[in-house]
Amino acid sequence: MRLGVSLCTVSTVARLGGDLTCDVPAQHRVYLGRQPILDRRSHTFGYELLYRSESQRNEAFFSNPTDASRTVIERAVLEWGIDHVANGRRVFINVGAELLHSGIHDVLPSSKVVLELLEDVTYDDAMVAAVLAAHRAGYRFALDDVCTVEQLPPPAVLQRIIVVKVDLPEVPIDKLRQLVNDLRARAPKAKLLAEKVEDHQQFRNCLSLGFDLFQGYFFARPEVLQRRSRPVNSAAAVALLVEVQRPNIKLARLEELINADPTLAYRLLTLVNSGLSGLRSRVESVHHGIVLLGIDKVRQLATLLTLAANSSTSEELVLLAVTRARMARLLIRPPDLGGSAFTVGLLSVIDALFHATMEELLDDLPLSASVEGALRDGAGPLGEVLTAIRAYEDGDLDTLERLCPGQLEEFRLAFGDSAMWASEFLQQITGA
């Protein structure tokens, strides 16, 4: 990372941050498939989330199921938010042994997710233990692509299954009734789901056999959600991942690492907003967000962010964000708003980083009214200090004097201190 900074550079980048119509590179879009699961009255019971890519927008094929499931989780949590994709229903997400052992599923809210165990899972002692541990943590399970009773897991796992998905194309029509009877006998508490229902006659047959839930092209092809990707600074994400593995990591150190990069701060706040923290209040600062999540959730976030990270984040914008954040903390009055001021400065460039409007991005964050108002409308003391900092960056001394009469020297000193602090801080965090 280039660590030098000047007022000229900051002014140029600041104008970029405020003008989304400028000539910026086209960003990749990200995709997520969502197919409804219906009950016997054709009401939506839930949605299965499916991997999609630019080249496979209407297909569900992938080379590595674990990578596909990781990507689905990453996009559902970090790009859209579980509440948005769930739409008040349950979401079903495929998981295999590798993913369940990794613990990545822990970033998902257990009350809103059904983990769908893939058909090729081997139920050895380690896998059974992983399922039981996840069940104790509140997760519910489904079985995917069942076509024979021989596929069923051992009783310790089967007792925790709430949905058994029967793969209709793989079951001969004359053997379907017997399979349903056998599944009812072995898993009497589980709902039976007929998957890959293709036509009305097949649906009527499954209704008569007593299936509880239905999924397939007869009802709806998967809806493909898409949006601009919101990239993460890879160096900052890796630095966070390394640090959170330390057994005695302190909250203050986590705050320092996340404050090193606005993309990390945005992702953390998005995760808070996804319902993982039992949110009862709006977030005032990054520190507040970490407290709500807890260190374990931040560890999981770091793992997910590292998987999602790429190197496309603008170094100049990151440097601008950290410089602004430091200036806002130094200049805000009263000083007890320092944490909120730092967060406002840090997030003030996310529209340019993610190539989206500030309004769209703020809709995904659980910010307090004062922080959101400052970013959205320049409102309140936090908004006024951000507007004044932008005026200083642009050399607009008339506006600065109007907002902060007689404080030009204070701004000059705060900028010099903040620019040096930001350079040293980012060098320390990233090891650049």
N, C-alpha and C positions, 0 to 999 in steps of 0.2 A: 504494500500500500504506500502511495506517495503521501508523505506526512507534512509537507510544507503547505502553508495557507496564507493567503493575503486577502485584503479587503476587496481587491479587484476580482479575484477568483470567487470569493463568497458572493459578491454581487451578481456575477454571471450565473452561478449555480442557483442563487435565490430566484432569479427571474425564470430559470428553467422550471424550478419547483412550482412557481405560480402560474405557469402557462402551459397547459396540456395540449395546446394546438401546435406547439413547436414541432420541428422535425426530429422525432425520436424513433429509434428502431422499432419495428413491429414486434410485439411480444407474442410468444407462443400462447395458445389457449389450452386450457385443461378441460377434460371431459369426465363425466361420471354418469353411468347408466342407472336408471331407477325403474324397476318393474313392479307394478302393484300385485299384492296378494289379496284375494277376495274371499269373503265368507259365503255361506250358503245363500244369503240374501243379496249377494253381489255388492256388499258394502266393503270398503277398503279396510282390511285387517292390518296391513303393514306394507312395507316395500323391501324388495331385495335390491341391494346396491351392487352394481356390476362394474368391472373394469372396462374402460373405453379409452381409445387413443385417437389421435388425428387420423391415422390410417385405418382404424377399426371402429369408426364412430357408430356403426350399426352391427357390430359383431361382439361376441363375448370371448373370443379366442385369445390365448396368451401362452407364452412359452414356459413360464414359471408361475404356478398358482400362488406361491408364497409372495413373490414380488407383486403380483397382481393384487392380492389382498392387502399388502402393505400400502400400495398406492391408493386403493379404495379408501382405507382408513385415513391416510394422510389427507386426501382431497376432501373427504367428508368432514373431517375435523378442522383442518386448517384453511381450506379454500372456501367451503360453504358454511360449515357449522352444522352439527348434528340436528339442532332444532329446525333448521331450514329444510334439510333433506327429509327429515322424519315427518314433518307436517302434522305433528301431534300423534303419529302412529309409531309402531315399532319398526326398526330397520333390521334386516337380516344381512349379515356379512359373512362370507366364506372364510373359514380358518382351517389350517392344517396343523399338524403336530409342530412343525418348526416355528410357526408364528405364535402358537399358544405357549410354547416353551420360552419364547423371547420376551413375553410380557408386554408386547406392543399394544395388545388389546386393552390394557389397563387405562389407556387414554380415552377410551370410549365410556360414556355414561351407562352403567349397568342397567339402569331403569328403562333405557330406551333402545337397547340393542339385544338381538338374539344372535348368538354365535353359531354359525352353520357349519357343522363338522363335515369335512369332505369325505367322500366315499372311500378314498384310499388310505385313510388313517389306520395305523396299526395300534391297537390298544394294549401296549405293554404297560408295565407298572408305572413308568414315568409319565406316560400319557394319561393314564387313569388318575394319577395324583394331580396332574395339571388341571384336568377337568374338574375334579373335586375342589381344588383350591379356588378356581375361578367361580364355581358355583357358590362357595362360601362367601365370596366377595360380591355376590348378588347377580352374577351373569346367568342368563338362561341359554339353553342349547336346542338346536335342531339337528336332525340328520339329513344329509343331502343325498339325492340320487339313489334311494333304496329300491332294489328290484327283487331281492330275496331275503328271507329271514336270516340266512347265514351271514349277511352283512352286519347284523345288529351287534352293537357293542356289548360288553359284559354287563351284568345287572347293575353294578355300582354306577355305571355311566347311564344305562338305559333309564334308570329311575329318575334321572335329572333331565331327561329329554321332554320338551313341551310340544315339539312339532316333528313329525316324521314325513319327509317329502318323498313321495313315490314317483319314480321315473317311468312315466306311462309308456313311452316308446320301447322300453326294455322289458316290459312285462307282457307276455302273450295274453290276449283278451280272455282266453278261457281259464287263465290262472289268476286273474286279477282278484276275483271274489275270494279265493282261498288265501291270497296274500293279505287282503284286508282283514279277514277273520284272524289270521295268525298274528298280525300286528296289533289288533285290538286285544288279543289274549296276552301278548307279551308286554305291551306298553299301553295299558288301559287308560292312563291319565293323559296321554299325548294326543294332540290333534293330528289327524291324517290330512296331508296336503297332496293333491293331485297336481303334479307339475308337468309342463309341456302339453297342456290341453290345447288341441289344435282346431276343434270344430264343435258345433252345437251338439251333435250326437254323442261325442265323447264326454262332453260336459254333463249331459242328461244321464248317461250311464254312471258316471262317477257320483252324481247326486244320489242315484238309486242305491249305490253301494255304500253310501253313508260317509263319504269324504266330508271333512269339515271346512277345508280351505282349498283354493284353486289358484293356479298361476299358469299363464301361457299366452301364446299369440292369439288365441280365440278372444281373449279379453283385451289385451293391450300388448303391443311391442314395448320394449324398454324405452322410456323417455330418456333422451340424452341431454343432460344438463351441461352447459359450457360457460366458461368465463375466461377473462384474461388471467394468466398465471400471476401469482404474487411471489416473486422470487425471494429467496433468503440468501444473505451474504454467507457464502460457504466457510470463509475463514472464521467469522464470528460464531457460526453454528458449531464448528468443530472445536473451537476454544471452549465454548459452553459445555459441549459434550465431555471433553476431557476433564474439566473442572468438577462437574457434578458427579463424577465417579468417585471422587474423594470421599471417604466415609464420614469425615467431620466437616463437610462443607457448611459454611455459615450463610445465613440469609443475606447478610450485608454483601458477601462476595457474589452471591447470585444476582443481587440487584446491580452490582457493579458490572458484571458480565453482560447482562441483558441491556443495561443502559449504554453499552458500547455500540449498539447498532439499532436503528429504528425498525428494521425488519424483524429483529428478535422481539422488540417491545410490542410491535403490532401482533405478532403471532401469539405471544403470551396473553395479551388482552383478548384476542379472538378465542383462545382456549378457555379463558375465564367465562366468556360469553356463551360457550357451547353447553353450559349447564353442568360442568364437571364439579363445580365448587359449591353447589347449593346456594347460589348467589342470592343474597337478601339486600344488598346495598350496591350502589354504583361505585365504580373504581376511581379513586382520586389520583393514583400514581402507580408506577411500576412496582414499588415496594408494597403497596396495598394489594396489587394483583398477585404477587408472590405469596403473601400471607394467606390470601383466599385459596390459592391452589395448594400450597404446601410443597415442601421440598421434594417429596416423592413424585408428585405430578410434574414438577419442573424437570426432574430427571427424565421422565418419559417424554416430555416435550422436547428436550434436547436431542434425544434419540430420533424422534420423528423429524425434527428440523434438519438434522444432519442428513437424513435420507432425502429430504426435499430440497436441500441446498444446491445452488448452482453459483457460478462465478460471474453472473451478469449484473450484479448490483453495482451501481455507480459509486466509486470510491469518493469522488468529490461530494456527492450528496450525503453520504454517511458522515464525512468530515464536517460538512455544513450542519447536519442535524445535531451532532454532539457539541459543536461550538455554540450553536443557538441554545441548546439545552443548558449548558453551563452559564451562558450570559443571562438567560432568563432566571436561573436560580440566584445569581449574584445581584440582579437588578430589581427583582420583584419586591413589592411592598404590600402588605407586611411580610417579613422574612419567613413566617411560618407557612407560607404558601410555596416554599421552595421546592418541595417534592412534586407538587402539581405543576409548577412552572417548568421544571426540568422535563416532565413528561410532555407538556405542550410543545416545548422546543424540539424534543426528540421526534415527535410524531408530525411535526409541521411540514415535513417533506414527503410523507408517504404517498401523496397523490402522484408526485413525479416518480418515486421509486416503483410504484405498482402500475403506473400509467392508467389511472382511474380517477374519477372525481373524488374530492374530499368527502362530499356528501355520501357517496356510495360506500366508501370505506368506513366512515363513522357509523353508518347504520349497522355494521357488524361488531361494533365495540360497546362494552358495557360501561362507558365513561360517565363520570359525574357530570351534572349539568354545567358546572363551571368550566371543566376541561373541554367538554364537547362544544360549549358555546364559544370558547376562545378559538378553537380550531375551525368551527363552522362559520362564525360570524364576526370573530374578533371581539367578542363581548367580554365585559367585566375586566377586572384588574389583570387576569391572565392574558386576555386578548389584547389589552392595551400594551402590555410589555412586549408581546410578540410583534405587534404592529410597529412599535417603536424600534425594535431590533431590526426588522425588515427595512425600515426607513434608514437606519444607520448603514446597513449593508449596501443600500442603493445610493448612498450619498445624498439622500433627500433631507437636507438639514432643516428646511422650513417645516416639514411634517414632524421631524424629531423635536424641534423647538416648541412646536404647538402642543405636542403630547407630553413632553418632559422638559419644560423650560429650564434653561441653565444647566442641563445635565450632560452636555456634549462631552466634557472631559471624563465624566464618570463612565459613559458609554465607551469612550476610546480606551480607557484603562480596562474595562470589563472585557472588551473584545480582545485586547492583547493577551490578557490572562487566559481567556477561554480558548483562543486559538492555540496557544502553546500547550495548555492543559489537554485539549482534545488530541493534538498530535502525539503527545507523550502517552496519553491514556490508551489510544488506539494501538500504538506501538507495543505497549505492555500487554494489552489484551490479545492481540493477534500474533505477536511475536515477529511482526514484519520488520 
